[in-house]
Amino acid sequence: MPLLASHVSSVPASGIRRIHELALQLDGVLSLAIGEPDVPVAPHVLEAGSAAWLADETGYTANGGIPELRAAIREKLRDRNGIEVDLERIWATNGATQALHLAMSLTLSPGDEVLLPDPGYTTFPMNARMLHAEPVPYPLRPHAGFLPDLDELERLVGERTRAIVVNSPSNPLGAVFPREVLEQLLAFAARHDLWVISDEVYEAFTYGIPHTSLAALDTEDRVFSVFSVSKTYALTGARVGYLVTPPGFAPVLRVYQEATISCLNTPAQRAAVAALRGDQSHVTEAAAHYRGNLDAAVALLGERSIPCLDPSGAFYLWIDMSHAAEGDVAGWAERFLLSERVSVAPGSAFGRAGEGWIRVCAATSRDVLLEGLSRLPAPR
């Protein structure tokens, strides 16, 4: 049998998926590992998608998305993100996952290095390895509030560094980068002539700190912005994300989209238009639900003397379980699942700096969340 490409074995597997698949084989599991919104989709969004199916809107669309979707995204970027762009800079993608891969495909050559947050989302290094590029983690440490250390970034950047990935609000941390930190990161990118890939999937969920889009601060056309309707509107399975590029990429993107996905399915695009242009009260209610869950969870963990980051964004809890994990949080998470029937994501799935920590999704019923957290072993 012919050999697979040499880089295939370097692509790391997902430590979250391993836990989730094990949990699916068990009965009575409290599922806190997967970032799946528990709120219902707004009726007007479901109606728009259903109407498109019933009208047989099932043909090909333009590579970048139907005109109505691109226009709705442009309006949203202007009104909510402070970003003014023309339609040719907006590309509908198969979720934010494809948007991230597309941005890295456009900016990284084989052997190039990309600076990635650690802890950071699992597909960041997976994408880099799939493109024959080298992921270089930049640590986000507890003593710094899980914000980037600019001095450390200066030590990590090298001749082969081509891009930096920034994720705010952060998955898995729930940290939100203040505007001044984002300005410092842009200045750093300018000093070293780097592309910036900004993952803003959890933009709708911040608590006490306003979300700032990097592209709204960008004066040098170096930012690729990644967004999604998945988390904001509880449409994870619809697979609608979008990539906002610097000017001039439209000819290349038509080729890349045609060669990878051609286009998104039309009913999902119609649903996304309704989500972006329609009543936003469901988003406001979801944010209040997640914040309430997070507050209750942080209070419970505090009562049990289990350290965690009080999140300012997203819907995750980043919990220090080093007292129980004994240097192998992935192994501990498996044993905890088998013994206590609670699935949590091991922090090591998000990078080396995540060892000893776990990520818990708070987008569930409060009773399930608090019951799951009550089964965590407390420090002695």
Sine and cosine of phi, psi and omega as CSV:
sin_phi,cos_phi,sin_psi,cos_psi,sin_omega,cos_omega
0.00,0.00,0.69,-0.72,0.04,-1.00
-0.88,0.47,0.45,-0.89,0.02,-1.00
-0.99,0.17,0.50,-0.87,0.13,-0.99
-0.96,0.30,0.25,-0.97,0.05,-1.00
-0.84,0.54,0.57,-0.82,-0.15,-0.99
-0.90,0.43,-0.44,0.90,-0.07,-1.00
-0.99,0.13,-0.18,0.98,-0.10,-1.00
-0.86,0.50,-0.68,0.74,-0.05,-1.00
-0.93,0.36,-0.25,0.97,-0.01,-1.00
-1.00,0.06,-0.16,0.99,-0.02,-1.00
-0.98,0.20,0.88,-0.47,-0.07,-1.00
-0.94,0.33,0.56,-0.83,0.08,-1.00
-0.98,0.21,0.27,-0.96,0.00,-1.00
-1.00,0.03,0.88,-0.47,0.06,-1.00
-0.94,0.34,-0.39,0.92,0.06,-1.00
-0.95,0.31,-0.72,0.69,-0.04,-1.00
-0.88,0.48,-0.58,0.81,0.01,-1.00
-0.87,0.49,-0.72,0.69,0.02,-1.00
-0.90,0.43,-0.70,0.72,-0.05,-1.00
-0.89,0.46,-0.69,0.72,-0.03,-1.00
-0.93,0.38,-0.58,0.82,0.09,-1.00
-0.91,0.42,-0.66,0.76,0.00,-1.00
-0.89,0.46,-0.57,0.82,-0.01,-1.00
-0.90,0.43,-0.35,0.94,0.00,-1.00
-1.00,0.06,-0.08,1.00,-0.09,-1.00
-0.93,-0.37,0.38,-0.92,0.06,-1.00
-0.99,-0.14,0.52,-0.86,0.15,-0.99
0.94,0.34,0.48,0.88,-0.04,-1.00
-0.99,0.11,0.71,-0.70,0.19,-0.98
-1.00,0.06,0.93,-0.36,-0.16,-0.99
-1.00,-0.02,0.94,-0.34,0.01,-1.00
-0.81,-0.58,0.26,0.97,-0.11,-0.99
-0.99,-0.11,-0.53,0.85,-0.14,-0.99
-0.99,-0.17,0.68,-0.73,-0.01,-1.00
-0.99,0.15,0.94,0.34,-0.04,-1.00
-0.92,-0.40,0.90,-0.44,0.03,-1.00
-0.84,0.54,0.63,-0.77,-0.01,-1.00
-0.98,-0.18,0.02,1.00,-0.03,-1.00
-1.00,0.07,0.46,-0.89,0.02,-1.00
-0.96,0.27,0.43,-0.91,0.11,-0.99
-0.95,0.32,0.63,-0.77,0.00,-1.00
-0.87,0.49,0.66,-0.75,-0.06,-1.00
-0.83,0.56,-0.63,0.78,-0.04,-1.00
-0.92,0.39,-0.43,0.90,0.05,-1.00
-0.96,0.27,-0.70,0.71,0.04,-1.00
-0.88,0.47,-0.64,0.77,-0.02,-1.00
-0.90,0.44,-0.63,0.78,0.00,-1.00
-0.92,0.40,-0.68,0.73,0.04,-1.00
-0.91,0.41,-0.68,0.73,0.00,-1.00
-0.89,0.45,-0.67,0.75,-0.01,-1.00
-0.88,0.47,-0.60,0.80,0.01,-1.00
-0.92,0.40,-0.66,0.76,0.06,-1.00
-0.89,0.46,-0.73,0.68,-0.05,-1.00
-0.92,0.38,-0.43,0.90,0.05,-1.00
-1.00,0.06,0.08,1.00,0.00,-1.00
0.86,0.51,0.65,0.76,0.13,-0.99
-0.99,0.12,0.98,0.21,-0.14,-0.99
-0.79,-0.61,0.25,0.97,0.02,-1.00
-1.00,0.02,0.04,-1.00,0.08,-1.00
-0.89,0.46,0.50,-0.86,0.17,-0.99
-0.87,-0.50,0.04,-1.00,0.09,-1.00
-0.86,0.51,0.48,-0.88,-0.04,-1.00
-0.82,0.57,-0.59,0.80,-0.07,-1.00
-1.00,0.06,-0.08,1.00,-0.02,-1.00
0.89,-0.45,0.31,-0.95,0.03,-1.00
-0.91,0.43,0.50,-0.87,-0.04,-1.00
-0.83,0.55,-0.61,0.79,-0.02,-1.00
-0.90,0.44,-0.61,0.80,0.01,-1.00
-0.94,0.35,-0.70,0.71,0.00,-1.00
-0.90,0.44,-0.61,0.79,0.04,-1.00
-0.92,0.39,-0.66,0.75,0.03,-1.00
-0.90,0.44,-0.63,0.78,0.04,-1.00
-0.91,0.42,-0.68,0.74,0.01,-1.00
-0.87,0.50,-0.68,0.73,0.03,-1.00
-0.89,0.46,-0.69,0.73,0.01,-1.00
-0.90,0.44,-0.70,0.72,0.01,-1.00
-0.87,0.50,-0.65,0.76,0.00,-1.00
-0.93,0.37,-0.73,0.68,-0.15,-0.99
-0.99,0.16,-0.55,0.83,-0.12,-0.99
-0.94,-0.34,-0.39,0.92,-0.04,-1.00
-0.93,-0.37,-0.21,0.98,-0.04,-1.00
0.94,0.34,0.51,0.86,-0.03,-1.00
-0.89,-0.46,0.85,-0.53,0.05,-1.00
-0.98,-0.21,0.89,-0.45,0.00,-1.00
-0.65,-0.76,0.36,-0.93,0.14,-0.99
-1.00,0.00,0.22,-0.97,-0.11,-0.99
-0.89,0.46,-0.48,0.88,-0.05,-1.00
-0.95,0.30,-0.10,1.00,0.08,-1.00
-0.99,-0.16,0.04,1.00,-0.05,-1.00
-0.91,-0.40,0.82,-0.57,-0.06,-1.00
-0.75,-0.67,0.90,-0.43,0.06,-1.00
-0.94,0.34,0.73,-0.68,-0.10,-1.00
-0.80,-0.61,0.23,-0.97,0.04,-1.00
-0.98,0.20,0.97,0.22,-0.08,-1.00
0.96,0.27,0.16,-0.99,0.09,-1.00
-0.91,0.42,-0.40,0.92,0.00,-1.00
-0.85,0.52,-0.73,0.68,0.03,-1.00
-0.94,0.34,-0.58,0.82,0.02,-1.00
-0.87,0.49,-0.67,0.74,0.04,-1.00
-0.89,0.45,-0.71,0.71,0.00,-1.00
-0.90,0.44,-0.63,0.78,0.01,-1.00
-0.90,0.44,-0.70,0.72,0.00,-1.00
-0.89,0.46,-0.67,0.74,0.03,-1.00
-0.93,0.36,-0.60,0.80,0.03,-1.00
-0.87,0.49,-0.57,0.82,-0.04,-1.00
-0.98,0.19,-0.35,0.94,-0.16,-0.99
-0.91,-0.42,-0.25,0.97,-0.11,-0.99
-0.89,-0.46,0.74,-0.67,0.14,-0.99
-0.97,-0.24,0.28,-0.96,0.04,-1.00
-0.82,0.58,0.74,-0.67,-0.01,-1.00
1.00,0.02,-0.22,0.98,0.06,-1.00
-0.93,0.37,0.39,-0.92,0.04,-1.00
-0.94,-0.33,0.57,-0.82,0.06,-1.00
-0.76,-0.66,0.75,-0.66,0.01,-1.00
-0.99,0.14,0.81,-0.58,-0.08,-1.00
-0.82,-0.58,0.62,-0.78,0.04,-1.00
-0.91,0.41,0.61,-0.79,0.03,-1.00
-0.67,-0.74,0.96,-0.29,0.13,0.99
-0.95,0.31,0.57,-0.82,0.01,-1.00
-0.46,-0.89,0.18,-0.98,-0.08,-1.00
-0.87,0.49,0.58,-0.81,-0.19,-0.98
-0.89,0.46,-0.53,0.85,-0.08,-1.00
-0.98,0.21,-0.21,0.98,0.02,-1.00
-0.84,0.54,-0.85,0.53,0.02,-1.00
-0.93,0.36,-0.49,0.87,0.03,-1.00
-0.88,0.48,-0.72,0.70,0.03,-1.00
-0.87,0.50,-0.72,0.70,-0.03,-1.00
-0.85,0.52,-0.74,0.67,-0.02,-1.00
-0.90,0.44,-0.62,0.78,0.02,-1.00
-0.89,0.45,-0.42,0.91,-0.01,-1.00
-0.99,-0.15,0.23,0.97,0.00,-1.00
0.91,0.42,0.37,0.93,0.03,-1.00
-0.98,-0.18,0.21,-0.98,-0.06,-1.00
-0.95,-0.32,0.89,-0.46,0.09,-1.00
-0.97,0.25,0.74,-0.67,0.05,-1.00
-0.87,-0.50,0.95,-0.30,-0.07,-1.00
-0.95,0.30,0.65,-0.76,0.21,-0.98
-0.92,-0.40,0.86,-0.50,-0.16,-0.99
-0.93,0.36,0.62,-0.78,0.17,-0.99
-0.92,-0.38,0.94,-0.35,-0.22,-0.98
-0.96,-0.27,0.53,-0.85,-0.01,-1.00
-0.84,0.55,-0.65,0.76,-0.08,-1.00
-0.92,0.39,-0.32,0.95,0.03,-1.00
-0.98,-0.20,0.28,0.96,-0.03,-1.00
0.92,0.39,0.39,0.92,-0.01,-1.00
0.87,0.50,0.54,0.84,0.11,-0.99
-0.98,-0.20,0.43,-0.90,-0.02,-1.00
-0.90,0.43,0.58,-0.81,0.09,-1.00
-0.99,-0.15,0.94,-0.35,-0.07,-1.00
-0.90,0.44,-0.58,0.82,0.04,-1.00
-0.90,0.44,-0.64,0.77,0.02,-1.00
-0.93,0.38,-0.63,0.78,0.07,-1.00
-0.87,0.50,-0.64,0.77,0.02,-1.00
-0.89,0.46,-0.55,0.84,0.02,-1.00
-0.97,0.25,-0.46,0.89,-0.08,-1.00
-1.00,0.05,-0.45,0.89,-0.05,-1.00
-0.93,0.36,0.62,-0.79,-0.04,-1.00
-0.63,-0.78,-0.11,-0.99,-0.05,-1.00
-0.90,0.44,-0.48,0.88,-0.04,-1.00
-1.00,-0.07,-0.01,1.00,-0.01,-1.00
-0.95,0.32,0.79,-0.61,-0.04,-1.00
-0.87,-0.49,-0.36,0.93,-0.10,-0.99
-0.41,-0.91,0.34,-0.94,0.14,-0.99
-0.75,-0.66,0.70,-0.72,0.08,-1.00
-0.99,-0.14,0.76,-0.65,0.03,-1.00
-0.86,-0.51,0.73,-0.69,-0.04,-1.00
-0.76,-0.65,0.97,-0.25,0.03,-1.00
-0.56,-0.83,0.81,-0.58,-0.11,0.99
-0.87,0.49,0.54,-0.84,-0.16,-0.99
-1.00,0.05,0.70,-0.72,0.31,-0.95
-0.93,-0.36,0.93,-0.37,0.50,0.86
-0.96,-0.29,-0.03,1.00,-0.28,-0.96
-0.99,0.16,-0.57,0.82,-0.18,-0.98
0.99,0.16,0.16,0.99,0.05,-1.00
-0.98,0.19,0.58,-0.82,0.07,-1.00
-0.87,-0.49,0.80,-0.60,-0.03,-1.00
-0.99,0.16,0.82,-0.58,0.07,-1.00
-0.89,0.45,0.35,-0.94,-0.03,-1.00
-0.81,0.58,-0.67,0.75,-0.05,-1.00
-0.91,0.42,-0.54,0.84,0.06,-1.00
-0.93,0.37,-0.67,0.74,0.03,-1.00
-0.89,0.45,-0.63,0.78,0.05,-1.00
-0.90,0.45,-0.63,0.78,0.05,-1.00
-0.91,0.42,-0.63,0.78,0.02,-1.00
-0.92,0.40,-0.62,0.78,0.07,-1.00
-0.91,0.42,-0.65,0.76,0.04,-1.00
-0.90,0.43,-0.65,0.76,0.07,-1.00
-0.87,0.50,-0.73,0.69,0.02,-1.00
-0.88,0.48,-0.62,0.79,0.02,-1.00
-0.91,0.41,-0.66,0.75,-0.01,-1.00
-0.87,0.50,-0.56,0.83,-0.09,-1.00
-0.94,-0.33,0.16,0.99,0.04,-1.00
0.79,0.61,0.83,0.56,-0.01,-1.00
-0.96,-0.27,0.51,-0.86,0.27,-0.96
-0.96,0.28,0.47,-0.88,0.07,-1.00
-0.85,-0.52,0.81,-0.59,0.06,-1.00
-0.94,-0.35,0.92,-0.39,-0.13,-0.99
-0.96,-0.28,0.93,-0.36,0.02,-1.00
-1.00,0.00,0.94,-0.35,-0.07,-1.00
-0.85,-0.53,0.57,0.82,-0.09,-1.00
-0.86,0.50,-0.54,0.84,-0.06,-1.00
-0.99,-0.16,0.44,0.90,-0.08,-1.00
-0.82,0.57,-0.52,0.86,-0.10,-1.00
-0.98,0.22,-0.19,0.98,-0.12,-0.99
-0.85,-0.53,1.00,0.02,0.13,-0.99
-0.76,-0.65,0.49,-0.87,-0.14,-0.99
-0.74,-0.67,0.98,-0.20,0.04,-1.00
1.00,0.00,-0.34,0.94,0.05,-1.00
-0.84,-0.54,0.86,-0.52,-0.01,-1.00
-0.93,0.37,0.57,-0.82,0.07,-1.00
-0.97,0.26,0.71,-0.70,0.08,-1.00
-0.87,-0.49,0.81,-0.58,0.05,-1.00
-0.99,0.12,0.74,-0.67,-0.01,-1.00
-0.87,0.49,-0.61,0.79,-0.03,-1.00
-0.90,0.43,-0.41,0.91,0.04,-1.00
-0.94,0.33,-0.31,0.95,0.01,-1.00
-0.98,-0.21,-0.14,0.99,-0.14,-0.99
-0.99,0.15,0.87,-0.49,0.04,-1.00
-0.95,-0.32,0.04,1.00,-0.10,-0.99
-0.86,-0.51,0.14,0.99,0.04,-1.00
0.83,0.56,0.79,0.62,0.02,-1.00
-0.86,-0.50,0.04,1.00,-0.10,-1.00
-0.97,-0.23,0.77,-0.63,0.24,-0.97
-0.98,-0.21,0.82,-0.58,-0.05,-1.00
-0.94,-0.33,0.74,-0.67,-0.03,-1.00
-0.92,-0.39,0.83,-0.56,0.01,-1.00
-0.76,-0.65,0.14,-0.99,0.01,-1.00
-0.37,-0.93,0.43,-0.90,0.18,-0.98
-1.00,-0.08,-0.07,1.00,-0.14,-0.99
-0.87,0.50,-0.82,0.58,-0.07,-1.00
-0.99,0.14,-0.65,0.76,-0.05,-1.00
-0.86,0.51,-0.68,0.74,-0.12,-0.99
-0.91,-0.41,0.23,0.97,0.01,-1.00
0.85,0.53,0.66,0.76,-0.05,-1.00
-0.91,-0.42,0.68,0.73,-0.11,-0.99
-0.86,0.52,-0.63,0.78,-0.04,-1.00
-0.98,0.18,-0.22,0.98,0.03,-1.00
-0.96,0.29,-0.42,0.91,0.08,-1.00
0.87,0.50,0.83,0.55,0.09,-1.00
-0.86,-0.52,0.92,-0.39,0.16,-0.99
-0.82,-0.57,-0.05,-1.00,0.09,-1.00
-0.41,-0.91,0.58,-0.81,0.03,-1.00
-0.95,-0.32,0.78,-0.63,0.07,-1.00
-0.94,-0.34,0.87,-0.50,-0.14,-0.99
-0.96,-0.28,0.29,-0.96,0.26,-0.97
-0.89,0.45,0.21,-0.98,-0.02,-1.00
-0.90,0.44,0.49,-0.87,0.20,-0.98
1.00,-0.10,0.06,1.00,-0.08,-1.00
-0.99,-0.13,-0.04,1.00,-0.11,-0.99
-0.84,0.55,-0.72,0.69,-0.01,-1.00
-0.87,0.49,-0.65,0.76,0.00,-1.00
-0.93,0.37,-0.67,0.74,-0.06,-1.00
-0.92,0.39,-0.54,0.84,0.08,-1.00
-0.86,0.51,-0.65,0.76,0.02,-1.00
-0.93,0.38,-0.73,0.68,-0.06,-1.00
-0.90,0.44,-0.69,0.73,0.01,-1.00
-0.90,0.43,-0.69,0.73,0.00,-1.00
-0.87,0.49,-0.62,0.78,-0.08,-1.00
-0.99,0.16,-0.23,0.97,-0.05,-1.00
-0.93,-0.38,-0.87,0.49,-0.05,-1.00
-0.87,-0.49,-0.17,0.99,-0.13,-0.99
0.91,0.42,-0.91,0.41,0.03,-1.00
-0.22,-0.98,0.22,-0.98,0.09,-1.00
-0.99,0.13,0.36,-0.93,0.07,-1.00
-0.93,0.36,0.62,-0.78,-0.14,-0.99
-0.90,0.43,-0.69,0.73,0.00,-1.00
-0.85,0.52,-0.61,0.79,0.04,-1.00
-0.91,0.41,-0.61,0.79,0.04,-1.00
-0.91,0.41,-0.65,0.76,0.04,-1.00
-0.89,0.45,-0.64,0.77,0.05,-1.00
-0.89,0.45,-0.63,0.77,0.00,-1.00
-0.91,0.41,-0.62,0.79,0.06,-1.00
-0.87,0.50,-0.73,0.69,0.01,-1.00
-0.89,0.46,-0.63,0.78,0.01,-1.00
-0.90,0.44,-0.73,0.69,-0.07,-1.00
-0.94,0.33,-0.60,0.80,-0.09,-1.00
-1.00,-0.09,-0.27,0.96,-0.11,-0.99
-1.00,0.06,-0.15,-0.99,0.02,-1.00
-0.84,0.55,0.75,-0.66,-0.05,-1.00
-0.99,-0.17,0.19,0.98,-0.06,-1.00
-0.90,0.43,-0.50,0.86,0.04,-1.00
-0.90,0.44,-0.57,0.82,0.03,-1.00
-0.93,0.36,-0.69,0.72,0.03,-1.00
-0.87,0.49,-0.68,0.73,0.01,-1.00
-0.92,0.40,-0.63,0.78,0.03,-1.00
-0.89,0.45,-0.69,0.73,0.01,-1.00
-0.87,0.49,-0.66,0.75,0.02,-1.00
-0.91,0.41,-0.64,0.77,0.04,-1.00
-0.88,0.48,-0.74,0.67,-0.02,-1.00
-0.91,0.42,-0.68,0.73,0.00,-1.00
-0.89,0.46,-0.66,0.75,0.04,-1.00
-0.88,0.47,-0.68,0.73,0.05,-1.00
-0.88,0.47,-0.70,0.71,-0.01,-1.00
-0.89,0.46,-0.69,0.73,0.02,-1.00
-0.87,0.49,-0.72,0.70,0.00,-1.00
-0.90,0.43,-0.63,0.78,-0.01,-1.00
-0.93,0.38,-0.70,0.71,0.01,-1.00
-0.88,0.48,-0.64,0.77,0.03,-1.00
-0.90,0.45,-0.70,0.72,0.01,-1.00
-0.89,0.45,-0.71,0.71,0.01,-1.00
-0.89,0.46,-0.62,0.79,0.05,-1.00
-0.89,0.46,-0.67,0.74,0.04,-1.00
-0.88,0.47,-0.50,0.87,-0.04,-1.00
-0.99,-0.11,0.09,1.00,0.05,-1.00
0.88,0.48,0.56,0.83,0.08,-1.00
-0.98,-0.20,0.89,-0.46,-0.06,-1.00
-0.93,0.38,0.60,-0.80,0.10,-0.99
-0.43,-0.90,0.30,-0.96,0.13,-0.99
-1.00,0.08,0.81,-0.59,0.10,-0.99
-0.97,0.25,0.96,-0.29,-0.19,-0.98
-0.95,0.30,0.56,-0.83,0.09,-1.00
-0.95,-0.31,0.10,0.99,0.03,-1.00
-0.26,-0.97,0.10,-0.99,0.00,-1.00
0.88,0.48,-0.40,-0.92,0.04,-1.00
-0.65,-0.76,0.69,0.73,-0.01,-1.00
-0.85,-0.52,0.43,-0.90,0.15,-0.99
-0.92,-0.39,0.74,-0.68,0.03,-1.00
-0.95,-0.31,0.95,-0.32,-0.24,-0.97
-0.89,-0.45,0.74,-0.68,0.00,-1.00
-1.00,0.10,0.95,-0.32,0.04,-1.00
-0.92,-0.40,0.42,0.91,-0.05,-1.00
-0.87,0.48,-0.44,0.90,0.01,-1.00
-0.92,0.40,-0.38,0.92,0.00,-1.00
-0.95,-0.32,-0.49,0.87,-0.15,-0.99
-0.96,0.28,-0.46,0.89,0.04,-1.00
0.80,0.59,0.69,0.73,0.10,-0.99
0.99,0.12,0.05,1.00,0.02,-1.00
-0.61,-0.79,0.97,0.24,-0.09,-1.00
-0.94,0.35,-0.46,0.89,0.04,-1.00
-0.91,0.41,-0.72,0.70,0.04,-1.00
-0.90,0.43,-0.65,0.76,0.03,-1.00
-0.89,0.45,-0.67,0.74,-0.01,-1.00
-0.88,0.48,-0.62,0.79,0.06,-1.00
-0.90,0.43,-0.72,0.69,-0.01,-1.00
-0.90,0.43,-0.63,0.78,0.02,-1.00
-0.90,0.44,-0.66,0.75,0.04,-1.00
-0.88,0.47,-0.71,0.70,-0.05,-1.00
-0.93,0.37,-0.59,0.81,-0.08,-1.00
-1.00,0.03,-0.60,0.80,-0.12,-0.99
-0.94,-0.35,-0.10,0.99,0.01,-1.00
0.85,0.53,0.69,0.72,0.10,-0.99
-0.76,-0.65,0.82,-0.57,0.03,-1.00
-0.99,-0.14,0.79,-0.62,0.07,-1.00
-0.75,-0.67,0.42,-0.91,0.00,-1.00
-1.00,0.02,0.83,-0.55,0.02,-1.00
-0.92,0.38,0.68,-0.73,-0.02,-1.00
-0.88,0.48,-0.47,0.88,0.00,-1.00
-0.91,0.41,-0.30,0.96,0.08,-1.00
-0.92,0.39,-0.29,0.96,-0.06,-1.00
-0.96,-0.28,0.17,0.98,0.03,-1.00
0.78,-0.62,0.25,-0.97,-0.06,-1.00
-0.87,0.49,-0.57,0.82,-0.01,-1.00
-0.94,0.34,-0.18,0.98,0.01,-1.00
-1.00,0.04,-0.03,1.00,0.01,-1.00
-0.85,0.53,0.74,-0.68,0.00,-1.00
1.00,-0.05,-0.19,0.98,-0.03,-1.00
-0.94,-0.34,0.29,-0.96,0.15,-0.99
-0.75,-0.66,0.42,-0.91,0.14,-0.99
-0.94,-0.33,0.76,-0.65,0.03,-1.00
-0.87,-0.49,0.75,-0.66,0.04,-1.00
-1.00,0.06,0.82,-0.58,0.00,-1.00
-1.00,-0.09,0.10,1.00,0.02,-1.00
-1.00,0.08,0.92,0.39,0.00,-1.00
-0.47,-0.88,-0.04,-1.00,0.05,-1.00
-0.93,0.37,0.54,-0.84,-0.05,-1.00
-0.89,0.45,-0.59,0.80,0.01,-1.00
-0.89,0.46,-0.70,0.71,0.02,-1.00
-0.89,0.45,-0.70,0.71,-0.02,-1.00
-0.87,0.50,-0.77,0.63,-0.07,-1.00
-0.94,0.35,-0.58,0.81,0.06,-1.00
-0.91,0.42,-0.69,0.73,0.03,-1.00
-0.87,0.49,-0.70,0.72,-0.01,-1.00
-0.92,0.38,-0.51,0.86,0.01,-1.00
-0.92,0.39,-0.33,0.94,0.00,-1.00
-1.00,0.04,-0.14,0.99,0.07,-1.00
-0.92,0.38,0.67,-0.74,0.06,-1.00
-0.94,0.34,0.75,-0.66,0.02,-1.00
-1.00,0.05,0.41,-0.91,0.07,-1.00
-0.87,0.49,0.51,-0.86,0.03,-1.00
-1.00,0.10,0.00,0.00,0.00,0.00
